[in-house]
Amino acid sequence: MQGIEFAYASTTVLKDISFEAKPGEMIGILGPNGSGKTTILKCMNRALKPKAGAVLVEGKEVAELSRKEIANEMGVVPQNSGVNFPFTALEIVMMGRGPALAKFRREGPSDIQIVKEAMRAADVIHLAGRHMTELSGGEKQRVIIARALAQKPKILLLDEPTLHLDVNHQIEILELVRGLAKKEELTVIMVSHDLNLAARYCDKLLLLRKGKILAAGAVPEVLTPENIGKVFGIRAIVEYDKRIGSYNVMVVGCAERRDVPGERGEPPSSS
Amino acid sequence: MEGQEIEKLHADKLASWTFLLIVLTVGLFLSIIVAVCIGVVYIPPGKVLDILFGKITDPNDPDVNIIINIRLPRVLLAATVGAALSVAGVAMQGVFRNPMASPSILGISSGAAFGASLAIVLGASFVSGQFAIPVMAFIFCVSTMLLVYGISRSGGYVPVETLLLAGIAVGAFFSALVSFMQFIAGDKLEGLVFWLMGGLGHADWQQLWVALPLIALGSFMIMYYARELNALTIGEDHATSLGVDTQRVMLVMIVVTSIVVAAAVSFSGVIGFVGLIVPHIIRIIIGPDHRILIPASILGGASFLVITDTLARTLMAPSEIPVGIITAMLGAPFFIYLLRRRKHMMGW
């Protein structure tokens, strides 16, 4: 059981963000550009230091851990995974073992074993000898996920993992990540732009607006037409679609003068 | 590709690393021997080896004097300086994820040049005697780096882009000062110009014993951070997520490389392009992993400067071409060649 409590009170970016994630759970952080999604992730692994508040992993404060200890708890898939160096996929995944190794220590058989498992899990083992520069966006992303897995983390942080990917690769990545969360009991926290994909793959959602949590909880509680209207200024219909076993957000159109009370979240019938 | 192939890929990689290190070590040893043989007086390799390994020690033999007191310290200093410039280039390119990064891009070479020019032209120095120029070069090299770092720092964070721009600006400023010193140099102009072009003509054992420990220690520190440099080349976010304290690594690398560069250029003057081409050649051969890139660049850079310095003192013997001219004349065309095919090889 792990409780992440989080508050960050800088002047603008984030305010009073608190939530909790359990092993095996996949949490989606949604919100428009500039709402502080990525900042939350960066505060979690202390790439940024929050002005106030604390991130707790299994009761330990992240602020008191060393960078390497953090890396042993959390694997991160950063937003721009454009690795432009001719490292091979194997070398990249092997880097995931770095935090666990002492200085000047070469990777031993057990590290190679872990790397192999990670590559198998992310389905990139066939790419091992290929250079990152030759891989497609989706393949690169899977290699980076494999690297994060090779860190043997309890928590996986993903920043817009489907950005710039073709739709088939988007589905592939999210299926993979969700499978990992369930199988390996990983806590997955994912920042996303895509309401539908998040609704479909996440267990819980966090909807941000101007650095504050507007709504948090299960998908149907968060993705209401009203909330979507408040955050994105659009009219939308949210329906449970039993063909995909998930909620579907359909954009109806721009909310005319969205700041006028009463016009938010127009009833779907208006279409 | 299945499981076993991963082990094979990994083992093959380590084998190719070992092979490259052996080749480069042998190459360095051979180039040192050849360089010691060649000169105004040719001394056959057999005799050189005998002298080097102490089988001939007769102090009345002129060859012993030439080798022990003139050629050997010069060749070894060339190797040390070449290693230093290359390892500094590797570290800078890694930390800044910039293929053009080299000691000169942070302005530290210009700083060193200005320090040396103060000593040469005005005779101003914190110490006197034969170390006046190197000490001034060293002090200005390190303080230029601190200045650049200080300018770039804001709120406890140093963005790479700001650092590079600050380096270029500070470097341009010191270059202008160096030009001014040349303008007012009068009869000291020749000495200054010669220093600026770089050369190892004044090498002696004392210089080697000052430069070598600093450079060895710095190289060790850079090697110590090899894994961190790997992570940094992919990107700062990636490095952070791999447990790298990016800001600390950056600061340590800047300080260490500037000391290494200072130790080298203090005695040799500004020798361009070594820190740029050697790491790039090694990268093309063996890939971007710093755990091999660093030792291989040290060995390769050492051989490169031993060879170019030997060319410098023999091509137009008895007069000597400044080695900086040779490295630049070899370096620039090579760089253009790299530029043409970098898309495939470098990823840059």
Chai-1 contact restraints between the chains, C-beta under 6 A:
chainA,res_idxA,chainB,res_idxB,connection_type,confidence,min_distance_angstrom,max_distance_angstrom,comment,restraint_id
A,A47,B,T240,contact,1.0,0.0,6.0,A-B,restraint_1
A,R67,B,G243,contact,1.0,0.0,6.0,A-B,restraint_2
A,R67,B,D245,contact,1.0,0.0,6.0,A-B,restraint_3
A,K68,B,G243,contact,1.0,0.0,6.0,A-B,restraint_4
A,A71,B,L242,contact,1.0,0.0,6.0,A-B,restraint_5
A,A71,B,G243,contact,1.0,0.0,6.0,A-B,restraint_6
A,V76,B,S241,contact,1.0,0.0,6.0,A-B,restraint_7
A,P78,B,D237,contact,1.0,0.0,6.0,A-B,restraint_8
A,P78,B,H238,contact,1.0,0.0,6.0,A-B,restraint_9
A,V83,B,I234,contact,1.0,0.0,6.0,A-B,restraint_10
A,N84,B,G347,contact,1.0,0.0,6.0,A-B,restraint_11
A,F85,B,T233,contact,1.0,0.0,6.0,A-B,restraint_12
A,F85,B,P288,contact,1.0,0.0,6.0,A-B,restraint_13
A,F85,B,G347,contact,1.0,0.0,6.0,A-B,restraint_14
A,P86,B,G347,contact,1.0,0.0,6.0,A-B,restraint_15
A,F87,B,P288,contact,1.0,0.0,6.0,A-B,restraint_16
A,L90,B,L9,contact,1.0,0.0,6.0,A-B,restraint_17
A,M95,B,L242,contact,1.0,0.0,6.0,A-B,restraint_18
A,G98,B,R227,contact,1.0,0.0,6.0,A-B,restraint_19
A,G98,B,L242,contact,1.0,0.0,6.0,A-B,restraint_20
A,P99,B,L242,contact,1.0,0.0,6.0,A-B,restraint_21
A,P99,B,G243,contact,1.0,0.0,6.0,A-B,restraint_22
A,K116,B,G3,contact,1.0,0.0,6.0,A-B,restraint_23
A,K116,B,I6,contact,1.0,0.0,6.0,A-B,restraint_24
A,H126,B,M1,contact,1.0,0.0,6.0,A-B,restraint_25
A,A128,B,M1,contact,1.0,0.0,6.0,A-B,restraint_26
A,A128,B,I6,contact,1.0,0.0,6.0,A-B,restraint_27
A,A128,B,L9,contact,1.0,0.0,6.0,A-B,restraint_28
A,G129,B,L9,contact,1.0,0.0,6.0,A-B,restraint_29
A,T133,B,G347,contact,1.0,0.0,6.0,A-B,restraint_30
